[in-house]
Amino acid sequence: MADHQEATVTLPSDPVSVSAARAHVARVLSEWGLAEDSDLADAVRLIVSELTTNAVQHTFGLSPTFTVALRLDRDEELYLGVTDSHPRWPQKLPAAVRQDNGRGMVIIRSLAKECGGRLSVSPTPDGGKTVSIALPWAVPAQA
């Protein structure tokens, strides 16, 4: 495998784009050698669903698109980022707040930690943000 591989997709900020993003990521990871039924694949699919749902729901129509970027560095680390153009960063809700939604970042952070990874949020030059995870890549090299 190459030292560095990348894949991106930009989709409209629409609920139907969440499943399209998840399918895109699953396809790319499979091409990179990740077994579809692995724990890491399950975790990444759930993380993509949560991040893209956040990009659709919490930008209040002010980000017409979002971009999902994948990068695999030297078969060691998988980077997954979701970028939108809305300036509002994810909010961590107190546990005492009772809502039907708003727990996505808790789920993402927990999954990233469980997989040995980390979550970060960074600003973009145009005033938006990228919410990303970095996970160890433990997929055996294919002969």
C-alpha positions as CSV (number, residue, x, y, z in Angstrom):
1,M,0.0,0.0,0.0
2,A,1.2,3.5,-0.6
3,D,2.5,5.7,2.2
4,H,-0.4,8.0,1.9
5,Q,-3.9,7.6,0.5
6,E,-6.7,10.1,0.4
7,A,-10.4,10.2,-0.6
8,T,-12.9,13.0,-0.3
9,V,-16.6,13.6,-1.1
10,T,-18.6,16.8,-0.9
11,L,-22.3,16.4,-0.4
12,P,-25.3,18.7,0.1
13,S,-26.3,19.4,3.7
14,D,-29.4,17.2,3.4
15,P,-30.4,14.2,5.5
16,V,-30.2,11.8,2.6
17,S,-26.5,12.7,2.3
18,V,-25.7,11.0,5.6
19,S,-26.2,7.5,4.2
20,A,-24.3,8.5,1.0
21,A,-21.4,9.6,3.1
22,R,-21.5,6.4,5.1
23,A,-21.6,4.3,1.9
24,H,-18.7,6.3,0.4
25,V,-16.5,5.8,3.6
26,A,-17.3,2.1,3.8
27,R,-16.4,1.6,0.1
28,V,-13.1,3.5,0.5
29,L,-12.1,1.6,3.6
30,S,-12.9,-1.7,2.0
31,E,-10.7,-0.7,-1.0
32,W,-7.9,0.1,1.6
33,G,-8.2,-3.4,3.1
34,L,-10.5,-3.0,6.1
35,A,-12.9,-5.9,6.5
36,E,-16.5,-4.7,6.3
37,D,-17.4,-6.8,9.4
38,S,-14.6,-5.6,11.6
39,D,-15.1,-3.6,14.8
40,L,-13.1,-0.7,13.4
41,A,-15.4,-0.6,10.3
42,D,-18.5,-0.6,12.5
43,A,-17.0,2.2,14.7
44,V,-16.1,4.3,11.7
45,R,-19.5,3.9,10.1
46,L,-21.2,5.1,13.3
47,I,-18.7,8.0,13.6
48,V,-19.4,9.1,10.0
49,S,-23.1,8.9,10.6
50,E,-22.9,11.0,13.7
51,L,-20.5,13.6,12.3
52,T,-22.4,14.0,9.0
53,T,-25.8,14.2,10.9
54,N,-24.3,17.0,13.0
55,A,-23.1,18.8,9.8
56,V,-26.7,18.6,8.5
57,Q,-28.7,19.3,11.6
58,H,-26.6,21.8,13.5
59,T,-25.6,24.2,10.7
60,F,-29.2,25.4,10.4
61,G,-29.1,25.5,6.6
62,L,-26.1,27.9,6.7
63,S,-23.7,25.4,5.3
64,P,-25.0,24.2,1.9
65,T,-22.5,21.3,1.7
66,F,-20.2,19.3,3.9
67,T,-17.0,17.4,2.9
68,V,-15.9,14.1,4.3
69,A,-12.2,13.5,4.0
70,L,-10.3,10.3,4.6
71,R,-6.6,9.9,4.8
72,L,-4.5,6.8,5.5
73,D,-0.9,7.5,6.5
74,R,1.7,4.8,6.1
75,D,-0.7,2.1,7.1
76,E,-0.5,3.4,10.7
77,E,-3.2,6.1,11.1
78,L,-6.6,6.7,9.7
79,Y,-7.9,10.3,9.6
80,L,-11.5,11.1,9.1
81,G,-12.8,14.6,9.0
82,V,-16.1,16.3,8.3
83,T,-15.9,19.9,7.3
84,D,-18.8,22.4,7.0
85,S,-18.8,26.2,6.6
86,H,-20.9,27.0,9.7
87,P,-18.8,28.8,12.4
88,R,-20.6,27.2,15.4
89,W,-18.5,24.5,17.0
90,P,-20.0,21.3,18.5
91,Q,-21.4,21.7,22.0
92,K,-21.0,19.2,24.8
93,L,-24.3,19.0,26.7
94,P,-24.2,18.4,30.4
95,A,-25.4,14.9,31.4
96,A,-28.3,16.4,33.3
97,V,-29.8,17.9,30.1
98,R,-32.6,15.6,28.9
99,Q,-33.0,15.7,25.1
100,D,-33.9,13.3,22.4
101,N,-30.7,14.3,20.5
102,G,-27.5,16.1,21.2
103,R,-25.4,13.1,22.3
104,G,-23.5,12.7,19.0
105,M,-20.2,14.1,20.2
106,V,-20.3,12.0,23.3
107,I,-20.8,8.9,21.1
108,I,-18.0,10.0,18.7
109,R,-15.6,10.8,21.5
110,S,-16.3,7.5,23.2
111,L,-15.9,5.4,20.0
112,A,-12.7,7.2,19.2
113,K,-11.3,6.5,22.6
114,E,-12.4,2.9,22.6
115,C,-10.5,2.5,19.3
116,G,-7.4,4.1,20.7
117,G,-7.9,7.4,18.7
118,R,-8.6,11.0,19.4
119,L,-11.1,13.6,18.4
120,S,-10.4,17.2,17.5
121,V,-12.1,20.3,16.1
122,S,-10.2,22.9,14.0
123,P,-11.2,26.1,12.2
124,T,-11.2,26.4,8.5
125,P,-9.9,29.4,6.6
126,D,-13.4,30.3,5.5
127,G,-14.7,30.5,9.1
128,G,-16.2,27.0,9.3
129,K,-14.8,24.0,11.1
130,T,-13.5,20.4,10.7
131,V,-14.5,17.8,13.2
132,S,-12.1,14.9,12.9
133,I,-10.9,11.7,14.4
134,A,-7.6,9.9,14.1
135,L,-7.5,6.2,14.7
136,P,-4.8,3.6,14.7
137,W,-4.9,1.5,11.5
138,A,-4.4,-2.1,12.5
139,V,-5.3,-3.8,9.2
140,P,-2.9,-6.5,8.1
141,A,-1.0,-5.7,4.9
142,Q,-2.3,-7.7,2.0
143,A,0.3,-9.8,0.1
